[in-house]
Amino acid sequence: MPQPPVPLPLEFDRLSQPAADPWSNGPGSPRSGRRRRDRPGMGRRPAKAKAGDLLSLLGALALLCGGCVRPQHHSSGRVFPLMRHTPGDGLAVVNAPGGSGIHIWLDPDTETAGICRPRWNPDPARLSGGDGPSPVSSGRAPREEFYAALRRGPVRWALRRQMEELCRHRAPGRRFQWQGPPRSDEEFLPVLQPLLEEEHLLSNPTAVRRTEKQLLGIPLTPKDWDETPPPRPPDGP
């Protein structure tokens, strides 16, 4: 005679049932009746950046830009030869932002036999465009800028090198003798040039008359070749 089925324990009956999907909204789901939420990382709005983080980022960018861009409120301090008429007769010194500075004019002193030395001029010209490809100079700069430039060692070294080159070009057979530039008005000794007289400024009247006759085709006479200077007029009224 067949045996009746034996009822299973309650715990075994629960284990035999399929487990409810925690992400489903079915009747057996623990989230049934609730609004479905997205899984982590799916469609979630990003968190707003804090003000402190933005300030730190801006500060780092400012430091990077400051290291890449050269500041315009400083002088480059560039020192280079800038010729006036012959090689070695000028030195440019940039001492202000934007390539502004001074143009030192150099002249040799050959009054002493067999020696060529510097003849200093503490009145430099104003330099413009010293940081560019085509620097120019014009006008006059204060003497204080000349004396301030001489406090720099590279400027003094460049001046000596330029003067040696100038003496080799102007007086190749003379010995170069270095004489340091003045550092103040008290050290500067200007060279006294002789005063120009009337005969140094005006041409001889006989030479002028002879040139006029030659241009007009008038025959010359022996008197036209006599360039004896005329007597000097009396001084005073």
MDAnalysis code that builds the backbone (N, CA, C; Angstrom):
import MDAnalysis as mda
import numpy as np

u = mda.Universe.empty(711, n_residues=237, atom_resindex=np.repeat(np.arange(237), 3), trajectory=True)
u.add_TopologyAttr("name", ["N", "CA", "C"] * 237)
u.add_TopologyAttr("resid", np.arange(1, 238))
u.add_TopologyAttr("resname", ["MET", "PRO", "GLN", "PRO", "PRO", "VAL", "PRO", "LEU", "PRO", "LEU", "GLU", "PHE", "ASP", "ARG", "LEU", "SER", "GLN", "PRO", "ALA", "ALA", "ASP", "PRO", "TRP", "SER", "ASN", "GLY", "PRO", "GLY", "SER", "PRO", "ARG", "SER", "GLY", "ARG", "ARG", "ARG", "ARG", "ASP", "ARG", "PRO", "GLY", "MET", "GLY", "ARG", "ARG", "PRO", "ALA", "LYS", "ALA", "LYS", "ALA", "GLY", "ASP", "LEU", "LEU", "SER", "LEU", "LEU", "GLY", "ALA", "LEU", "ALA", "LEU", "LEU", "CYS", "GLY", "GLY", "CYS", "VAL", "ARG", "PRO", "GLN", "HIS", "HIS", "SER", "SER", "GLY", "ARG", "VAL", "PHE", "PRO", "LEU", "MET", "ARG", "HIS", "THR", "PRO", "GLY", "ASP", "GLY", "LEU", "ALA", "VAL", "VAL", "ASN", "ALA", "PRO", "GLY", "GLY", "SER", "GLY", "ILE", "HIS", "ILE", "TRP", "LEU", "ASP", "PRO", "ASP", "THR", "GLU", "THR", "ALA", "GLY", "ILE", "CYS", "ARG", "PRO", "ARG", "TRP", "ASN", "PRO", "ASP", "PRO", "ALA", "ARG", "LEU", "SER", "GLY", "GLY", "ASP", "GLY", "PRO", "SER", "PRO", "VAL", "SER", "SER", "GLY", "ARG", "ALA", "PRO", "ARG", "GLU", "GLU", "PHE", "TYR", "ALA", "ALA", "LEU", "ARG", "ARG", "GLY", "PRO", "VAL", "ARG", "TRP", "ALA", "LEU", "ARG", "ARG", "GLN", "MET", "GLU", "GLU", "LEU", "CYS", "ARG", "HIS", "ARG", "ALA", "PRO", "GLY", "ARG", "ARG", "PHE", "GLN", "TRP", "GLN", "GLY", "PRO", "PRO", "ARG", "SER", "ASP", "GLU", "GLU", "PHE", "LEU", "PRO", "VAL", "LEU", "GLN", "PRO", "LEU", "LEU", "GLU", "GLU", "GLU", "HIS", "LEU", "LEU", "SER", "ASN", "PRO", "THR", "ALA", "VAL", "ARG", "ARG", "THR", "GLU", "LYS", "GLN", "LEU", "LEU", "GLY", "ILE", "PRO", "LEU", "THR", "PRO", "LYS", "ASP", "TRP", "ASP", "GLU", "THR", "PRO", "PRO", "PRO", "ARG", "PRO", "PRO", "ASP", "GLY", "PRO"])
u.atoms.positions = np.array([
    [0.858, -1.189, 0.000],
    [0.000, 0.000, 0.000],
    [0.890, 1.234, 0.000],
    [0.670, 2.199, -0.956],
    [1.584, 3.375, -1.043],
    [1.481, 4.276, 0.192],
    [2.657, 4.858, 0.516],
    [2.740, 5.749, 1.680],
    [2.356, 7.174, 1.282],
    [1.646, 7.855, 2.139],
    [1.298, 9.270, 1.842],
    [2.543, 10.149, 1.887],
    [2.561, 11.207, 1.081],
    [3.757, 12.091, 1.079],
    [3.966, 12.759, 2.432],
    [5.226, 12.828, 2.774],
    [5.588, 13.436, 4.066],
    [5.812, 14.932, 3.846],
    [5.146, 15.783, 4.605],
    [5.368, 17.250, 4.426],
    [6.782, 17.649, 4.808],
    [7.395, 18.529, 3.965],
    [8.763, 18.989, 4.211],
    [8.778, 20.045, 5.295],
    [9.930, 20.170, 5.964],
    [10.004, 21.252, 6.985],
    [9.881, 22.640, 6.334],
    [9.519, 23.571, 7.189],
    [9.300, 24.944, 6.693],
    [10.575, 25.561, 6.122],
    [11.761, 25.282, 6.751],
    [13.003, 25.879, 6.282],
    [13.370, 25.359, 4.896],
    [13.160, 24.087, 4.654],
    [13.488, 23.516, 3.353],
    [12.579, 24.045, 2.274],
    [11.336, 24.343, 2.628],
    [10.419, 24.906, 1.650],
    [10.833, 26.300, 1.217],
    [11.356, 27.086, 2.126],
    [11.818, 28.451, 1.768],
    [13.048, 28.406, 0.866],
    [13.915, 27.420, 1.121],
    [15.135, 27.332, 0.305],
    [14.831, 26.861, -1.088],
    [13.777, 26.105, -1.261],
    [13.451, 25.613, -2.587],
    [12.822, 26.652, -3.466],
    [12.329, 27.752, -2.885],
    [11.720, 28.816, -3.691],
    [12.793, 29.681, -4.325],
    [12.571, 30.195, -5.551],
    [13.596, 31.061, -6.203],
    [13.783, 32.360, -5.426],
    [15.034, 32.793, -5.355],
    [15.338, 34.040, -4.616],
    [14.829, 35.239, -5.385],
    [14.332, 36.173, -4.666],
    [13.801, 37.407, -5.296],
    [14.940, 38.289, -5.777],
    [14.775, 38.865, -6.959],
    [15.785, 39.783, -7.516],
    [15.727, 41.105, -6.760],
    [16.815, 41.508, -6.093],
    [16.757, 42.771, -5.313],
    [16.599, 43.990, -6.190],
    [16.913, 43.882, -7.528],
    [16.824, 45.056, -8.405],
    [15.530, 45.068, -9.216],
    [14.712, 44.062, -9.005],
    [13.447, 44.039, -9.740],
    [12.363, 44.689, -8.916],
    [11.301, 45.022, -9.566],
    [10.155, 45.658, -8.911],
    [8.951, 44.728, -8.856],
    [9.256, 43.477, -8.892],
    [8.157, 42.527, -8.853],
    [7.507, 42.463, -7.489],
    [6.464, 41.584, -7.357],
    [5.762, 41.499, -6.078],
    [6.643, 40.981, -4.961],
    [7.582, 40.120, -5.307],
    [8.432, 39.578, -4.254],
    [9.690, 40.364, -4.004],
    [9.867, 41.456, -4.716],
    [11.097, 42.246, -4.568],
    [11.015, 43.094, -3.317],
    [12.148, 43.239, -2.612],
    [12.125, 44.115, -1.418],
    [11.921, 45.571, -1.774],
    [12.091, 45.917, -3.077],
    [11.933, 47.316, -3.477],
    [10.638, 47.533, -4.238],
    [9.739, 46.548, -4.130],
    [8.469, 46.730, -4.821],
    [7.701, 47.860, -4.187],
    [7.086, 48.645, -5.014],
    [6.347, 49.804, -4.526],
    [7.200, 51.035, -4.327],
    [8.543, 50.928, -4.452],
    [9.449, 52.071, -4.336],
    [9.873, 52.546, -5.724],
    [10.381, 53.779, -5.759],
    [10.905, 54.327, -7.009],
    [12.262, 53.712, -7.279],
    [12.386, 53.181, -8.492],
    [13.646, 52.516, -8.843],
    [14.789, 53.525, -8.897],
    [15.881, 53.109, -8.274],
    [17.082, 53.950, -8.290],
    [18.115, 53.344, -9.232],
    [18.880, 54.235, -9.845],
    [19.946, 53.764, -10.737],
    [21.078, 53.193, -9.926],
    [21.766, 52.322, -10.562],
    [22.935, 51.738, -9.906],
    [24.031, 52.786, -9.733],
    [24.935, 52.526, -8.835],
    [26.031, 53.496, -8.633],
    [26.815, 53.708, -9.914],
    [27.061, 55.015, -10.242],
    [27.808, 55.361, -11.434],
    [27.005, 55.426, -12.687],
    [25.697, 55.201, -12.616],
    [24.838, 55.220, -13.804],
    [23.930, 56.424, -13.736],
    [24.263, 57.532, -14.517],
    [23.401, 58.704, -14.596],
    [23.425, 59.592, -13.376],
    [24.396, 59.418, -12.474],
    [24.455, 60.263, -11.286],
    [25.071, 61.608, -11.640],
    [24.547, 62.665, -11.126],
    [25.075, 64.009, -11.394],
    [26.439, 64.189, -10.719],
    [27.396, 64.814, -11.427],
    [28.725, 65.013, -10.794],
    [28.634, 66.013, -9.658],
    [29.479, 65.818, -8.667],
    [29.505, 66.736, -7.518],
    [30.104, 68.069, -7.934],
    [29.571, 69.127, -7.373],
    [30.061, 70.465, -7.687],
    [31.446, 70.680, -7.085],
    [32.326, 71.347, -7.893],
    [33.675, 71.618, -7.409],
    [33.640, 72.690, -6.333],
    [34.472, 72.535, -5.368],
    [34.539, 73.508, -4.288],
    [35.260, 74.769, -4.750],
    [34.958, 75.884, -4.072],
    [35.605, 77.156, -4.432],
    [37.094, 77.110, -4.156],
    [37.499, 76.422, -3.092],
    [38.922, 76.326, -2.785],
    [39.712, 75.597, -3.849],
    [39.094, 74.530, -4.438],
    [39.776, 73.798, -5.511],
    [39.953, 74.659, -6.750],
    [38.932, 75.484, -7.062],
    [39.051, 76.359, -8.234],
    [40.132, 77.405, -8.037],
    [40.216, 77.943, -6.810],
    [41.259, 78.943, -6.556],
    [42.647, 78.332, -6.646],
    [42.805, 77.111, -6.161],
    [44.107, 76.452, -6.253],
    [44.492, 76.196, -7.706],
    [43.504, 75.803, -8.529],
    [43.788, 75.560, -9.941],
    [44.180, 76.847, -10.660],
    [43.468, 77.933, -10.358],
    [43.814, 79.210, -10.985],
    [45.195, 79.688, -10.558],
    [45.545, 79.462, -9.281],
    [46.875, 79.859, -8.818],
    [47.983, 79.094, -9.509],
    [47.765, 77.787, -9.723],
    [48.774, 76.988, -10.429],
    [48.939, 77.436, -11.872],
    [47.822, 77.770, -12.528],
    [47.912, 78.259, -13.912],
    [48.639, 79.593, -13.977],
    [48.409, 80.445, -12.985],
    [49.097, 81.741, -12.981],
    [50.594, 81.566, -12.815],
    [51.011, 80.606, -11.975],
    [52.447, 80.363, -11.807],
    [53.074, 79.825, -13.079],
    [52.355, 78.942, -13.765],
    [52.890, 78.404, -15.015],
    [53.026, 79.483, -16.073],
    [52.016, 80.344, -16.178],
    [52.086, 81.426, -17.165],
    [53.183, 82.418, -16.813],
    [53.360, 82.674, -15.523],
    [54.410, 83.603, -15.116],
    [55.795, 83.087, -15.424],
    [55.970, 81.749, -15.382],
    [57.272, 81.201, -15.723],
    [57.543, 81.155, -17.205],
    [56.486, 81.156, -18.035],
    [56.668, 81.088, -19.484],
    [56.799, 82.461, -20.114],
    [56.091, 83.461, -19.606],
    [56.090, 84.794, -20.187],
    [57.111, 85.648, -19.466],
    [57.942, 86.304, -20.219],
    [58.972, 87.146, -19.637],
    [58.365, 88.437, -19.122],
    [58.657, 88.840, -17.886],
    [58.076, 90.080, -17.379],
    [58.611, 91.284, -18.130],
    [57.734, 92.259, -18.341],
    [58.070, 93.437, -19.122],
    [58.492, 94.619, -18.264],
    [58.496, 94.437, -16.928],
    [58.857, 95.558, -16.073],
    [60.314, 95.494, -15.631],
    [61.132, 94.659, -16.279],
    [62.551, 94.568, -15.971],
    [63.352, 94.819, -17.239],
    [64.572, 95.320, -17.041],
    [65.461, 95.566, -18.169],
    [66.218, 94.292, -18.516],
    [66.471, 94.099, -19.798],
    [67.230, 92.920, -20.223],
    [68.709, 93.057, -19.902],
    [69.218, 94.291, -19.732],
    [70.629, 94.486, -19.423],
    [71.565, 94.128, -20.558],
    [71.073, 94.135, -21.773],
    [71.875, 93.715, -22.918],
    [72.984, 94.719, -23.193],
    [74.179, 94.229, -23.533],
    [75.345, 95.044, -23.874],
    [75.896, 94.514, -25.195],
    [75.986, 95.378, -26.207],
    [76.424, 94.919, -27.523],
    [77.016, 96.095, -28.298],
    [77.919, 95.832, -29.255],
    [78.484, 96.915, -30.076],
    [77.429, 97.492, -31.005],
    [77.440, 98.807, -31.120],
    [76.549, 99.505, -32.041],
    [77.374, 100.571, -32.757],
    [77.689, 100.302, -34.022],
    [78.613, 101.147, -34.770],
    [77.970, 102.482, -35.122],
    [78.783, 103.537, -35.037],
    [78.379, 104.858, -35.507],
    [78.867, 105.085, -36.933],
    [80.191, 105.083, -37.113],
    [80.789, 105.285, -38.434],
    [81.769, 104.164, -38.788],
    [82.593, 103.752, -37.818],
    [83.602, 102.716, -38.038],
    [83.451, 101.640, -36.974],
    [83.969, 100.438, -37.212],
    [83.854, 99.359, -36.217],
    [84.502, 99.746, -34.894],
    [83.778, 99.487, -33.810],
    [84.302, 99.730, -32.477],
    [84.056, 101.108, -31.918],
    [83.362, 101.999, -32.644],
    [83.213, 103.370, -32.154],
    [81.917, 103.605, -31.384],
    [81.231, 102.527, -30.944],
    [80.010, 102.708, -30.165],
    [79.643, 101.452, -29.409],
    [79.051, 101.642, -28.223],
    [78.605, 100.528, -27.394],
    [77.212, 100.845, -26.866],
    [76.288, 99.910, -27.053],
    [74.905, 100.078, -26.598],
    [74.711, 99.315, -25.298],
    [74.000, 99.970, -24.352],
    [73.699, 99.374, -23.052],
    [72.209, 99.559, -22.788],
    [71.478, 98.453, -22.662],
    [70.041, 98.509, -22.353],
    [69.886, 98.582, -20.838],
    [69.222, 99.626, -20.349],
    [69.054, 99.813, -18.912],
    [67.616, 100.097, -18.504],
    [66.653, 99.910, -19.390],
    [65.253, 100.196, -19.086],
    [64.372, 99.201, -19.830],
    [63.135, 98.983, -19.365],
    [62.237, 98.054, -20.061],
    [61.935, 98.520, -21.482],
    [61.661, 97.563, -22.349],
    [61.328, 97.882, -23.724],
    [62.512, 98.125, -24.627],
    [63.734, 97.844, -24.176],
    [64.912, 98.039, -25.015],
    [65.483, 99.433, -25.005],
    [65.076, 100.277, -24.074],
    [65.633, 101.626, -23.984],
    [66.937, 101.596, -23.206],
    [67.828, 102.529, -23.534],
    [69.122, 102.566, -22.862],
    [69.969, 103.716, -23.353],
    [71.288, 103.505, -23.389],
    [72.231, 104.543, -23.799],
    [73.153, 103.987, -24.883],
    [73.637, 104.886, -25.709],
    [74.596, 104.557, -26.767],
    [75.857, 105.363, -26.486],
    [76.898, 104.682, -26.006],
    [78.156, 105.329, -25.629],
    [79.008, 105.507, -26.873],
    [79.436, 106.746, -27.103],
    [80.299, 107.052, -28.240],
    [81.756, 106.954, -27.809],
    [82.558, 106.270, -28.616],
    [83.966, 106.044, -28.309],
    [84.832, 106.760, -29.333],
    [85.864, 107.417, -28.824],
    [86.820, 108.132, -29.678],
    [88.227, 107.843, -29.184],
    [89.202, 107.678, -30.093],
    [90.583, 107.434, -29.674],
    [91.337, 108.745, -29.458],
    [92.273, 108.690, -28.552],
    [93.160, 109.820, -28.289],
    [94.547, 109.452, -28.800],
    [94.991, 110.129, -29.861],
    [96.283, 109.832, -30.494],
    [97.239, 111.019, -30.410],
    [97.037, 111.887, -29.429],
    [97.926, 113.050, -29.307],
    [99.320, 112.654, -28.866],
    [99.432, 111.590, -28.061],
    [100.750, 111.115, -27.632],
    [101.345, 110.226, -28.711],
    [102.603, 110.474, -29.049],
    [103.238, 109.731, -30.139],
    [103.343, 108.246, -29.802],
    [102.898, 107.409, -30.742],
    [103.017, 105.959, -30.599],
    [102.003, 105.313, -29.676],
    [101.050, 106.071, -29.142],
    [100.092, 105.542, -28.170],
    [98.681, 105.887, -28.622],
    [97.768, 104.941, -28.452],
    [96.345, 105.153, -28.700],
    [95.591, 104.761, -27.435],
    [94.852, 105.693, -26.895],
    [94.116, 105.448, -25.659],
    [92.713, 106.046, -25.772],
    [91.811, 105.728, -24.851],
    [90.436, 106.231, -24.975],
    [90.337, 107.726, -24.677],
    [89.403, 108.338, -25.359],
    [89.000, 109.711, -25.053],
    [87.508, 109.653, -24.703],
    [87.214, 109.748, -23.414],
    [85.870, 109.469, -22.928],
    [84.928, 110.640, -23.130],
    [83.705, 110.274, -23.465],
    [82.620, 111.240, -23.614],
    [81.461, 110.771, -22.726],
    [81.220, 111.421, -21.584],
    [80.178, 110.963, -20.650],
    [78.766, 111.378, -21.051],
    [78.584, 111.897, -22.233],
    [77.253, 112.312, -22.704],
    [76.790, 111.343, -23.788],
    [76.163, 110.226, -23.403],
    [75.745, 109.235, -24.399],
    [74.466, 109.659, -25.108],
    [74.177, 108.981, -26.188],
    [72.922, 109.183, -26.917],
    [71.861, 108.253, -26.349],
    [70.605, 108.588, -26.612],
    [69.490, 107.763, -26.147],
    [69.271, 106.595, -27.099],
    [69.268, 105.383, -26.543],
    [69.096, 104.159, -27.321],
    [67.628, 103.753, -27.327],
    [67.158, 103.314, -28.493],
    [65.785, 102.816, -28.642],
    [65.827, 101.500, -29.405],
    [64.936, 100.573, -29.000],
    [64.886, 99.272, -29.673],
    [66.082, 98.401, -29.405],
    [66.668, 98.504, -28.209],
    [67.864, 97.719, -27.917],
    [67.642, 96.229, -27.836],
    [66.400, 95.790, -27.621],
    [66.101, 94.361, -27.564],
    [65.607, 93.817, -28.900],
    [65.537, 94.652, -29.917],
    [65.054, 94.231, -31.215],
    [66.162, 94.058, -32.230],
    [65.800, 93.793, -33.469],
    [66.812, 93.555, -34.503],
    [67.424, 94.826, -35.075],
    [66.783, 95.996, -34.883],
    [67.272, 97.241, -35.493],
    [67.321, 98.355, -34.455],
    [68.296, 98.318, -33.546],
    [68.399, 99.398, -32.555],
    [68.895, 100.691, -33.183],
    [68.422, 101.822, -32.674],
    [68.825, 103.143, -33.156],
    [69.071, 104.033, -31.943],
    [69.768, 105.124, -32.171],
    [70.045, 106.092, -31.114],
    [69.847, 107.495, -31.656],
    [69.457, 108.379, -30.752],
    [69.238, 109.772, -31.123],
    [69.191, 110.590, -29.854],
    [69.362, 111.901, -30.013],
    [69.260, 112.784, -28.860],
    [70.398, 112.579, -27.880],
    [70.082, 112.843, -26.625],
    [71.103, 112.793, -25.584],
    [70.491, 112.253, -24.299],
    [71.237, 111.397, -23.609],
    [70.814, 110.817, -22.337],
    [71.577, 111.480, -21.194],
    [71.039, 111.472, -19.975],
    [71.733, 112.092, -18.843],
    [73.045, 111.396, -18.524],
    [73.959, 112.161, -17.963],
    [75.242, 111.589, -17.572],
    [75.096, 110.571, -16.447],
    [74.075, 110.724, -15.617],
    [73.884, 109.779, -14.523],
    [73.717, 108.354, -15.035],
    [73.094, 108.189, -16.186],
    [72.943, 106.852, -16.753],
    [74.281, 106.290, -17.231],
    [75.156, 107.163, -17.712],
    [76.494, 106.730, -18.128],
    [77.284, 106.236, -16.923],
    [77.268, 107.003, -15.830],
    [78.007, 106.594, -14.637],
    [77.392, 105.354, -13.999],
    [76.059, 105.218, -14.058],
    [75.415, 104.029, -13.511],
    [75.776, 102.780, -14.319],
    [75.901, 102.913, -15.632],
    [76.265, 101.764, -16.469],
    [77.682, 101.288, -16.186],
    [78.572, 102.203, -15.797],
    [79.960, 101.818, -15.539],
    [80.115, 101.034, -14.246],
    [79.088, 100.984, -13.423],
    [79.161, 100.163, -12.218],
    [79.000, 98.677, -12.518],
    [78.673, 98.350, -13.753],
    [78.526, 96.950, -14.164],
    [79.819, 96.456, -14.803],
    [80.269, 95.305, -14.317],
    [81.502, 94.744, -14.855],
    [81.443, 94.413, -16.328],
    [80.354, 93.796, -16.842],
    [80.306, 93.502, -18.280],
    [80.404, 94.743, -19.156],
    [79.916, 95.884, -18.674],
    [79.995, 97.115, -19.466],
    [81.440, 97.584, -19.556],
    [82.155, 97.565, -18.450],
    [83.560, 97.995, -18.466],
    [84.411, 97.067, -19.329],
    [84.141, 95.768, -19.241],
    [84.907, 94.824, -20.064],
    [84.622, 95.046, -21.552],
    [83.356, 95.297, -21.896],
    [83.006, 95.531, -23.300],
    [83.607, 96.843, -23.801],
    [83.675, 97.859, -22.949],
    [84.290, 99.125, -23.360],
    [85.771, 98.937, -23.695],
    [86.481, 98.193, -22.881],
    [87.906, 97.978, -23.173],
    [88.090, 97.204, -24.475],
    [87.273, 96.193, -24.696],
    [87.399, 95.419, -25.932],
    [87.086, 96.283, -27.150],
    [86.066, 97.142, -27.051],
    [85.720, 98.006, -28.167],
    [86.804, 99.040, -28.434],
    [87.416, 99.565, -27.381],
    [88.479, 100.557, -27.579],
    [89.705, 99.929, -28.233],
    [90.019, 98.697, -27.881],
    [91.146, 98.029, -28.542],
    [90.863, 97.841, -30.034],
    [89.638, 97.464, -30.351],
    [89.281, 97.306, -31.767],
    [89.320, 98.644, -32.486],
    [88.877, 99.705, -31.828],
    [88.880, 101.023, -32.456],
    [90.304, 101.504, -32.717],
    [91.204, 101.294, -31.778],
    [92.592, 101.718, -31.985],
    [93.265, 100.906, -33.087],
    [92.940, 99.638, -33.203],
    [93.511, 98.849, -34.300],
    [93.016, 99.345, -35.647],
    [91.803, 99.866, -35.686],
    [91.252, 100.340, -36.949],
    [91.716, 101.753, -37.268],
    [91.763, 102.638, -36.268],
    [92.122, 104.034, -36.512],
    [93.631, 104.274, -36.501],
    [94.351, 103.597, -35.618],
    [95.802, 103.804, -35.495],
    [96.483, 102.450, -35.394],
    [96.617, 101.726, -36.507],
    [97.167, 100.363, -36.438],
    [98.616, 100.301, -36.007],
    [99.375, 101.359, -36.169],
    [100.785, 101.312, -35.804],
    [101.086, 101.792, -34.404],
    [100.077, 102.077, -33.598],
    [100.279, 102.598, -32.246],
    [99.985, 101.525, -31.201],
    [100.570, 101.717, -30.040],
    [100.357, 100.793, -28.921],
    [99.120, 101.231, -28.139],
    [98.281, 100.257, -27.815],
    [97.059, 100.575, -27.084],
    [97.368, 100.730, -25.599],
    [96.866, 101.795, -25.027],
    [97.038, 102.062, -23.591],
    [95.653, 102.280, -22.972],
    [95.286, 101.408, -22.054],
    [93.965, 101.489, -21.446],
    [93.936, 102.551, -20.349],
    [92.901, 103.340, -20.374],
    [92.668, 104.360, -19.361],
    [91.194, 104.272, -18.961],
    [90.936, 103.908, -17.694],
    [89.581, 103.655, -17.233],
    [88.675, 104.861, -17.398],
    [87.382, 104.616, -17.640],
    [86.435, 105.726, -17.805],
    [86.148, 106.418, -16.486],
    [85.720, 107.666, -16.524],
    [85.383, 108.376, -15.287],
    [84.097, 107.821, -14.687],
    [84.023, 107.825, -13.347],
    [82.849, 107.334, -12.640],
    [81.962, 108.459, -12.119],
    [82.406, 109.705, -12.242],
    [81.627, 110.847, -11.770],
    [82.113, 112.092, -12.496],
    [81.401, 113.204, -12.308],
    [81.816, 114.465, -12.926],
    [83.136, 114.963, -12.366],
    [83.432, 114.608, -11.111],
    [84.707, 115.032, -10.527],
    [85.891, 114.342, -11.185],
    [85.708, 113.115, -11.660],
    [86.796, 112.388, -12.322],
    [86.912, 112.721, -13.802],
    [85.892, 113.318, -14.369],
    [85.931, 113.600, -15.805],
    [86.712, 114.884, -16.069],
    [87.705, 114.782, -16.942],
    [88.517, 115.926, -17.346],
    [88.269, 116.189, -18.815],
    [87.477, 117.202, -19.129],
    [87.193, 117.470, -20.549],
    [88.427, 117.956, -21.281],
    [88.504, 117.607, -22.546],
    [89.615, 118.036, -23.396],
    [89.311, 119.441, -23.900],
    [90.197, 120.364, -23.615],
    [90.014, 121.747, -24.045],
    [90.484, 121.889, -25.491],
    [89.545, 122.172, -26.363],
    [89.858, 122.375, -27.765],
    [90.148, 123.852, -28.031],
    [91.063, 124.151, -28.947],
    [91.347, 125.565, -29.258],
    [90.123, 126.235, -29.879],
    [89.974, 127.519, -29.568],
    [88.848, 128.261, -30.115],
    [89.028, 128.494, -31.604],
    [87.937, 128.426, -32.321],
    [87.977, 128.647, -33.761],
    [87.975, 130.145, -34.056],
    [88.867, 130.538, -34.936],
    [88.948, 131.929, -35.359],
    [88.155, 132.128, -36.660],
    [88.099, 133.366, -37.100],
    [87.337, 133.679, -38.304],
    [87.914, 132.995, -39.526],
    [89.233, 132.882, -39.605],
    [89.836, 132.253, -40.775],
    [89.579, 130.750, -40.821],
    [89.198, 130.173, -39.681],
    [88.868, 128.753, -39.672],
    [87.440, 128.482, -40.143],
    [86.613, 129.489, -40.112],
    [85.211, 129.317, -40.464],
    [84.888, 129.796, -41.876],
    [85.607, 130.804, -42.363],
    [85.315, 131.390, -43.673],
    [86.393, 131.003, -44.678],
    [85.989, 130.814, -45.906],
    [86.937, 130.505, -46.974],
    [87.679, 131.772, -47.398],
    [88.835, 131.572, -48.012],
    [89.620, 132.706, -48.505],
    [88.866, 133.393, -49.645],
    [88.718, 134.704, -49.597],
    [87.976, 135.397, -50.672],
    [88.564, 135.166, -52.052],
    [89.881, 135.052, -52.132],
    [90.506, 134.822, -53.437],
    [90.105, 133.463, -54.006],
    [90.071, 132.439, -53.137],
    [89.671, 131.100, -53.599],
    [88.208, 131.088, -54.034],
    [87.361, 131.831, -53.350],
    [85.953, 131.896, -53.735],
    [85.801, 132.592, -55.082],
    [86.525, 133.696, -55.307],
    [86.440, 134.419, -56.569],
    [86.983, 133.575, -57.721],
    [88.033, 132.829, -57.463],
    [88.588, 131.974, -58.514],
    [87.601, 130.881, -58.904],
    [86.906, 130.305, -57.928],
    [85.917, 129.268, -58.234],
    [84.752, 129.839, -59.036],
    [84.347, 131.063, -58.734],
    [83.264, 131.697, -59.490],
    [83.667, 131.917, -60.949],
    [84.876, 132.370, -61.167],
    [85.328, 132.586, -62.541],
    [85.405, 131.280, -63.318],
    [85.834, 130.224, -62.639],
    [85.914, 128.940, -63.337],
    [84.529, 128.422, -63.718],
    [83.548, 128.644, -62.867],
    [82.190, 128.210, -63.197],
    [81.576, 129.044, -64.319],
    [81.923, 130.327, -64.383],
    [81.364, 131.209, -65.413],
    [82.175, 131.197, -66.699],
    [83.310, 130.559, -66.686],
    [84.142, 130.513, -67.887],
    [84.947, 131.770, -68.113],
    [85.199, 132.557, -67.080],
    [85.997, 133.783, -67.195],
    [87.476, 133.424, -67.045],
    [88.336, 133.967, -67.911],
    [89.768, 133.661, -67.803],
    [90.334, 134.128, -66.460],
    [91.270, 133.354, -65.932],
    [91.898, 133.672, -64.655],
    [93.140, 134.516, -64.867],
    [93.453, 135.312, -63.891],
    [94.638, 136.172, -63.897],
    [95.582, 135.730, -62.791],
    [96.857, 136.141, -62.858],
    [97.781, 135.761, -61.763],
    [97.291, 136.209, -60.393],
    [96.529, 137.295, -60.350],
    [96.034, 137.761, -59.056],
    [95.033, 136.781, -58.437],
    [94.349, 135.989, -59.276],
    [93.365, 135.042, -58.752],
    [94.006, 133.866, -58.027],
    [95.303, 133.708, -58.155],
    [95.999, 132.613, -57.487],
    [96.705, 133.062, -56.217],
    [96.616, 134.312, -55.892],
    [97.256, 134.840, -54.683],
    [96.268, 134.699, -53.508],
    [96.515, 133.718, -52.634],
    [95.632, 133.463, -51.509],
    [96.197, 134.010, -50.202],
    [96.847, 135.126, -50.270],
    [97.335, 135.770, -49.044],
    [96.147, 136.170, -48.188],
    [96.098, 135.756, -46.931],
    [94.937, 136.097, -46.101],
    [94.828, 137.592, -45.912],
    [93.647, 138.123, -45.973],
    [93.462, 139.562, -45.794],
    [93.770, 139.972, -44.359],
    [94.061, 141.232, -44.147],
    [94.361, 141.665, -42.780],
    [93.150, 141.504, -41.870],
    [93.423, 141.202, -40.608],
    [92.338, 141.001, -39.643],
    [91.728, 142.346, -39.257],
    [90.384, 142.401, -39.232],
    [89.754, 143.670, -38.865],
    [90.019, 143.990, -37.400],
    [89.992, 145.248, -37.067],
    [90.231, 145.636, -35.659],
    [89.129, 145.135, -34.751],
    [89.497, 144.840, -33.480],
    [88.505, 144.383, -32.503],
    [87.710, 145.559, -31.957],
    [86.516, 145.246, -31.549],
    [85.670, 146.245, -30.936],
    [84.870, 147.021, -31.968],
    [83.979, 147.903, -31.490],
    [83.149, 148.696, -32.378],
    [83.936, 149.743, -33.129],
])
